[in-house]
Amino acid sequence: MKTWIRQHQLISFFALTYAIMYGVLFTVAFIEPSWFQPWSLAWLLSLFSPIWAALILSSVIGGWDEVKRLLSGYLRWKVGLRWYLATLFLFLGPLAIGLIYVALGNPYPGLNPELTLLGVAGQLFFNVFSGPVAEEGGWRGFALPRLQEKFNALTSSLILGTIWAVWHLPLFFIPGSDQSNIFFPIYLALNIAFSTYITWLYNNTKGSLLIAILAHFCINISMTTIVDRLQLMPSANFYQMTAGPLLGAALVLMVIFFGPRYFSRKPVSELPFQRQ
């Protein structure tokens, strides 16, 4: 079994990640749907399935040394100020468009009346762990370097973005989730564009999972801030007028200025998919 896993690392990762996510959700849906609540055991098992799968398979593939290699990405913070600013673009860009949208005379109901300091703090904490920390160690830390051993950066991003979007599919059927208010093909396109943006960040920061987590957090928090808290625009407008155009433009610029092969001008020896 170990030999097969070592020879089929990507298949093993995607299969185990999906098995945990879908297995937990379908089991809970069949037994008692109300069990799937934030921070419940079912929630932790399903949403954290990428990092669970990455840690399990890393230990099988290379033992503690491979686990440490995976976890080292979380500590890679000396990457240059410009890359932190590039993550903030995912929040400040949509926010600027939202403010312009209101300034142009579109309906504005005002701040959410239920907005409180404690609620904001709780939402920030939730948004850090419910996606960025739960997922990035798997998608970017484990899968992306291995995909880039086989494909160029653009193709790797397209593959990973598609698999990542379909992994979220059960959440489209859970009332109240962010995904429940968006048409899946639109979500798929956005996920692919977002995956491409994170690949660009990841490749230019020597595989920093901290940067990947911050980028994931910024795009998540931009929606909750613009749509739910400030109520600058409806969720449908957010996807179609802010996140979509900004990520699409960024993708085109990345391909033009950095090239689709690596999304980077750094020496190949410094890129994170070069295995030691």
LUMZAKOL-838426 format. One record per residue: y, z, x of N, C-alpha, C in turn. Coordinates in steps of 0.05 Angstrom, whole numbers, plus 5000, padded with zeros to 4 digits. Layout:
N
YZXYZXYZX...
END
This chain:
276
497650005017500050005000502550005017502550175038504950185056505449915069503249785077503549525090504749325071503949325046505049135027507949195022508649445020511549515016513249435039512249475064513749385087514149085088512248935078512348645078513948535054514348705034515848615009517848825002519748885020521549105016523449064993524548824990526448764968525048774941522748644939521248654913520548934906519749094926519049374921521449534911523749484923526149634915526949564887527249304881528149224854526149314833523549294839521549374819521649674814521849834835521950124831524550214817526750094825529350154812529250094782528249864775527949784746525949964732523750024746521650194733522750464726524250584744525450854738527450834715529350644717531450614697530250554670528750344668527750254642525550444632523950554650521850734642522950984628525051104641526251344630527651284603529151064602530651004578528850944554526750784559524950714537523350954528522551124547521151374540522851554523525351594532527151774517527751654489528251384488528851254463526551284443524051284454521751314436521351594427521751794445521252074438523652204424525952204438528252334427530852234440532252034427534551914439536752114447536952334433539152524438538752664466536452634478536052754504537652604526538452354521539952204541542852274539543652494552546452584552547352604581549952584586550952614614549952864627548952834652547853044669545153164659544053044638541253114631539353004651536853104651534853004670534352714666534352624641533852334636536152164647538652264644540952124654540852104684540252324698540152334727538052144738535652144725533451974734534151684731535351604709535751324703538151214719540451344717542851234731542651264761541151454771540851484800538451334811537251164794534851024803535150854828537550724833537750574858537550744883538850974883538651144907535951284909534851354886532051474887530151274900530251024890528450814900528950764930531550754938532250704966531150914984531451164976530451394993527451394995526151354972523151354972522151124990523150884987522150665002522950685032525250785037526050825065524151005080523351225066521451415078518751285083517951105065515350965068515450755090517750615092518050395111518350495139520050695143520650785170520851085174519951235155520051525157522851635158523151865170525752005171527951845185527151695205529051525220530351315201528751195184529850995166531551125144530851365136532451515116535151585129535151675154537651735167539451495171538151265177539651015179541050945153539650985131540850935104543151125099542651385104544651585097547151575116546751455140549051445158551351285147550851095129552950935117554951105102554051335091555851505076557951635094557351655120559151795139560851595154560751335149562151135164564951105152566851275161569451275149571651165167571151135193573051025212572950715211574150605191573950315187576650175187578750315189581450195189582750225162585350275162586850325137586750095118586749845128586949615111584549595092582249705100579949685082580049895060581350125065581850315044583850195024585850055034587749925017586449705000584449575012583049364997581449484974580449724977579149854955581149934933583450034941585550114922586549884905586349634916587149404901585649384875583149474874581549464850582549644828584249834836585550014816588449934811589949894832592749834829593249554818591549364824591949094813591749084783589549184772589249194743591449364729592249594742594249764731596949614729597649464750600149304750600049104727597848964723597648764702597848904675596649144672596749284647599649364640601149454660603949524655605649274648605049054661606548804655605848714626603348754619602348674592604048824571604549084575606149244556609049164558610049114582612849044586613548784572611548604568612048354555612148374525611948614515612248654486609748684470607448694483604948734468604749014457603349054435603149314422602249534441603649764440602949984457602950244440600550364436600450594419601250854433601750844459602451084473600051214487600551424502598351564515596351664496593851684505591751794489592452084482592652154456593452434448591552644457589052564464587052764473587052794503588952674517589152684546589952964555588253084572588853344583588153334613589353524628588853534657585853594663584753774647581853834651580153594644580953454624579353214616579553004637581952964649582252764671580552844695580553104702578953194725576053154720575153214696572353174689571552874690573352704680572752414680572652304708574452404725574452314753571752384767570952634762568452734774566052564763566052514737563952364725563952074736566251954739566451684749565551654778565851864794564951854821561851844823560552014807557652054809556051874791557251794768555651644749555051354757556551254776556050974785556150954815558451014827558750974856556651124873556551384871554651544887551751484878551351454852548651414842547451144850549150944854548050674858548450554886550650604899551350454923549450484946548150714949546150744970543850554967543250484941541050294936541950014938543949934921544749654920545849554947547749704959548949614984547449735008546749985007545450105031542749995037541049945016538349845021538049545016538949444993538349174985540048965000542749015002544448805013543848735042543348925060542648845087540148675089538248735072535748575072536048305059537748285039538348025027539747845048541547965063543047805083541447725107539047845110537247745131536047475122536047415096534847175085536846965076539147055066541146875053543846935065545746745060548446805069549747015050552147095058553447315043554047245014554846995009555446914982552946904964550846784974548346774958547247054954547347224975546347494972547847644950550547594949552147724929551547624901551047374898550347254872547647374862545747394880543047504873543347794865544647944882544948234877546648294853548748144849550448184825548948134799547247924799545647864775543648084769542148164790540148384787541548644778543848694790545348934784546348934754547248704745548148684717545848724697543648594702541348624684540248904684540449044707539649324708541249494688543749414683545449564664544849494635543149294630542749194603542149404582540449604587539949804566542449944557544449974575546850124567548549974546548049714543549449554523548649634495546349774493545349864466545750154461547250294479547850574476550750604466551150684441553950704430555650884447558050794452559950954467559950894497557950754507557950684536560050464541560950444566562950244573561849964567559249924571558049664568557749584539557849774520557349704492559649544480561949524494564249384482564849114496562849014511563348764525561048564521561648314519559648104516558248074543555548074542554048084567554647854587554847604578555547394597558147444612560147564599562647634612562147854633560548054625559848274643558348164667556547984663554947864685556847724705558647564695560547424713562247624729563247834715564848034729563248184750560748244743559048394762558448234787558047974783557547794807560047784824562347754812564847754827565348014841564848234827565148504839563148544862560748454858558648474879559548324904560848094900561847934922564048084937565848204922568048354934566948584951564948734941563848954956562448854981561048624979559748515003561748465025564048355017566248305036567148565049567548775034568249035044566149145063563649135053561349245067560949105095561148845095560648695120562948735140565348795131567548835149568049125157566349305147566549585155563949685167562449505178559849565191557949715173558049645147556149765128557050045119559550085113560550345104559950375074558150565068557650625040559950785028561450925044563751065034565750865022566250645036568050435025566950315000564350265000563050144976563350334952562950594957563250794936566150804925568050794943570850804935571550554919570550324927571050074912569850094884567450184883566050214857567650414839568550624851570050824836572650714826574050564843576650454835576450254812574450084811574149904789573350044764571650254766570950414743573350564731574750694749576950864740579350704730579550454739581750284729581350224700578850184691578450134663578950384646577850614654578250854638581150934637582650884659585550954660587150764642586650504645588250304631587650294601585050304595584150274567584050544552582850744564582450994549584651194551585851224575587951434578590751334572591551124587594251014582594350834558592150734550591850554527593850314529593850194553595649974558594649714544592049684541590849454529588049504520586949354500584249384492582249314514579849414512577849364533577249064537577148904515576648624517578848484534581348564530583548454545583448534574582448784579582248874607580348694623578048634611576148474626577148184629578448074609579147794609581847744623583647944624586347894634586848044661585148234668585748384693583348364712581148494706578848494725577848214731577448054710576347784714578147614732580647564725582347394742582747504771583047764773583547874800581047844818578747904807576247874823575647584828576247414809575747124813577547014835580047094835581947004855581047104883580247364884579347484909576947334920575047264902572647114911573346854924575146704911576046444922577346474950579046674952580446724977578446804999576446974992574447055012572946825023572146645005570546405014572346225031574846195024576646015040577246135067577946385068578946505093576846635111574546715099572546845114569946685116569546495098567146335098564946465082563246305069561046415052558746525068558546465093556146555108556146855113558446955123558547245130560647395115562647265103564947395092566347565113566247485137567347645159567947465183569847545199570447405224569447565248568147785242567147955264564747825278564247905303561847795316559347865300557347685300554947725284553547995292553848075317552448315326553648565313556048545301557348775288556848785258555548595247555048585218552748755210552848875187550849085179548048975174547748715171545048615165543448555191544748595214543248565239541648825243539048815239537449055241536949125271537049385276536549475304533649515309
END
